[in-house]
Amino acid sequence: MSKLLLETLKGNPSERVPFWFMRQAGRYLPEYREVRATTKSFMEFCYSPDKAAEVTLQPIRRYNMDGAILFADILVVPDGLGQDVWFETGVGPRLTPVTDEESFSSLSLNGFHDKVGAVYETVAKLKHELPADKTLLGFAGAPWTVATYMIAGAGSKDHAAARQLGYGNPELFGKILDLLVDATAAYLIRQIDAGADAVQIFDSWAAALPEPAFDAWVIEPTKAIVDKVRAEHPDTPIIGFPRLSGTQYEKFVDATGVNAVSLDTGMDLGWTAKHLQSKVCVQGNIDPHLVVAGGQPMLDEAKRILDGLKSGPHIFNLGHGFVPETPPENVAELSRFILKYRR
Ligand code: CP3
């Protein structure tokens, strides 16, 4: 049976537009909250293959998306490198910050696959359990975005700590990015070995970087990962997501060699069709907050996006992940609408 989403990623669009949603598994679903409540620590939950596979499949059962995204987190990679990572309720992710040569020296690739191996088990389980027409998506955070957490030791608004280290100590910052390139490429290769059909690299905090920083911190590490993954798995599509990078999306596509890009909510569809979709598959970009509001305005916007991107390969998705207050019935209505639409 052919996988519509995978075919679209490879540049072969069809009449029906395939879809999946970022954060399609998560707190907005009561069945997720039920399984999540059985494990106190979020990292431990990510390393529980039975539970992680179960919550990956929950949204597919409800909404019949074309793609299932592995349930894990981008902070699995620093955890695998030996950094302490934990989640505090009401606060978010916390890490022991990497700010100098000494804290950097405690990180290493030794033992990485043993530490994160449960994630590969989740992928293998999903490969087995997912219906044959569904595409299994693996993922990782991009080095820049993961570095913002590693350096600040938490989520941060303007990523001040990472930017200041990048400008002030480019040597140490470069070593952090290089280690993340090696770990992330190895991590994605193992996910594909275990059965992932395609992978997405989330650069959620690529916004508002000056051109030279965007080139060095976003494009170069992503290109290095693409090259390494492609050397092992030449036919596996890779999706990039340089979120909120505006017109810099175009050189991102040209320079990294990704097969597809995920679009944030601010992308102009006409510009996207002309400058991006003429070269690669695009994915997006309804506003997750419009799915909270729902109703006819949500469906009108879904139609505008589907019509606006119908001249090339398109996968319907959000411009960023679902928020916890999303009503599940709105996701059902949106999913039915996308499933019925024909180009
Ligand atoms: O369904 C899916 O999309 C797959 C699973 C997934 C999660 N995180 C699960 C998760 C994916 C792809 C991610 C990626 C991720 N994690 C990103 C990149 C994408 C984006 O949203 O920009 C980032 C920046 C993170 C880091 C992270 N993890 C944050 C900021 C948080 C929220 C902290 C909080 O407590 O609100 C997380 C936790 C997290 N990751 C949750 C889920 C479902 C919620 C925690 C819980 O269930 O207790």
Residues whose N, C-alpha, C, O or C-beta is under 5 A from the ligand:
A	BS01	CP3	F21 M22 R23 Q24 A25 G26 R27 F42 I69 L70 F71 A72 D73 I74 E88 G92 P93 F202 S204 G321
